[in-house]
Amino acid sequence: MAIEDKWILFLERNPQFYELSKGDFFIRFLEKISEGSKSFHELKVIFPEIEENDMQIIMDALLKLGVVSSNRVGLKIFFTLAAQGKKLLSAYKATHKFFST
């Protein structure tokens, strides 16, 4: 099966990821979280161009899709990459070379 067919099959099986994969922003976002748990503040520092309200909307959407999970430690909430997020990143990285050529 060709690489592009694998990607299409992945999206057919996981249509909830289609919007996330249309551009590289959400992928870059998930890649940063995959490097280790990040607090809301850390994400704001990494992505200063995103306003706080927009960051909250993004995090809520990623949580709802199940690609990130949240854990409260004291007063802080940390976001980690969930199994679905790992699945999406893995499929994206496997096919990224095809789409970038």
C-alpha positions as MATLAB code, in Angstrom:
seq = 'MAIEDKWILFLERNPQFYELSKGDFFIRFLEKISEGSKSFHELKVIFPEIEENDMQIIMDALLKLGVVSSNRVGLKIFFTLAAQGKKLLSAYKATHKFFST';
ca = [
       0.000    0.000    0.000;
       1.359    3.418   -0.961;
       2.121    5.982    1.752;
      -0.635    8.321    0.630;
      -3.121    5.445    0.737;
      -2.079    4.686    4.323;
      -2.719    8.296    5.290;
      -6.113    8.333    3.598;
      -7.038    5.060    5.278;
      -5.901    6.465    8.635;
      -8.132    9.532    8.190;
     -11.060    7.394    7.026;
     -10.742    5.360   10.219;
     -10.175    8.486   12.336;
     -12.176   11.316   10.716;
     -11.983   13.374   13.915;
      -8.318   14.050   13.076;
      -8.963   15.502    9.632;
      -9.188   19.138   10.734;
      -6.105   18.785   12.947;
      -4.040   17.446   10.083;
      -4.971   20.053    7.462;
      -2.153   22.366    8.521;
       0.962   21.955   10.569;
      -0.049   24.162   13.529;
      -1.834   21.470   15.539;
       0.855   18.957   14.659;
       3.561   21.335   15.964;
       1.429   21.881   19.057;
       1.124   18.142   19.686;
       4.832   17.631   19.024;
       5.712   20.137   21.762;
       3.401   18.390   24.207;
       4.881   15.012   23.198;
       8.290   16.230   24.417;
       6.923   16.228   27.963;
       4.004   17.519   30.003;
       3.388   21.214   29.598;
       1.406   23.653   31.701;
      -0.875   26.233   30.158;
       1.739   28.903   30.928;
       4.530   26.893   29.258;
       2.408   26.528   26.132;
       1.795   30.277   26.117;
       5.565   30.862   26.234;
       6.161   28.377   23.391;
       3.346   29.845   21.281;
       3.287   33.562   22.207;
       1.297   34.436   19.084;
      -1.767   32.676   20.508;
      -4.001   34.759   22.731;
      -5.026   33.257   26.058;
      -8.698   32.835   25.078;
      -7.692   31.107   21.850;
      -5.269   28.861   23.758;
      -8.131   27.793   26.030;
     -10.320   26.994   23.012;
      -7.491   24.954   21.458;
      -6.856   23.014   24.666;
     -10.557   22.307   25.154;
     -10.808   20.981   21.584;
      -7.701   18.802   21.951;
      -9.005   17.414   25.223;
     -12.402   16.707   23.684;
     -10.773   14.877   20.754;
      -8.759   12.821   23.210;
      -5.363   13.694   21.738;
      -4.200   15.304   24.973;
      -5.039   14.611   28.568;
      -4.784   16.852   31.603;
      -3.462   16.192   35.065;
      -3.751   18.524   38.020;
      -0.694   18.871   40.231;
      -1.470   21.253   43.046;
      -2.891   24.371   41.460;
      -1.405   23.735   38.027;
      -2.850   21.686   35.205;
      -0.394   19.867   32.963;
      -1.202   18.599   29.496;
       0.272   15.388   28.144;
      -0.050   13.575   24.859;
      -2.745   10.903   25.055;
      -2.723    7.598   23.172;
      -4.849    9.096   20.383;
      -2.371   11.962   20.029;
       0.520    9.514   19.772;
      -1.416    7.623   17.123;
      -2.012   10.804   15.117;
       1.606   11.978   15.363;
       2.916    8.559   14.404;
       0.708    8.381   11.313;
       1.524   11.968   10.365;
       5.289   11.477   10.694;
       5.143    8.257    8.676;
       3.529   10.092    5.776;
       4.978   13.586    6.185;
       7.755   13.070    3.654;
       5.183   12.275    0.990;
       3.260   15.492    1.634;
       6.331   17.725    1.885;
       7.821   16.760   -1.487;
];
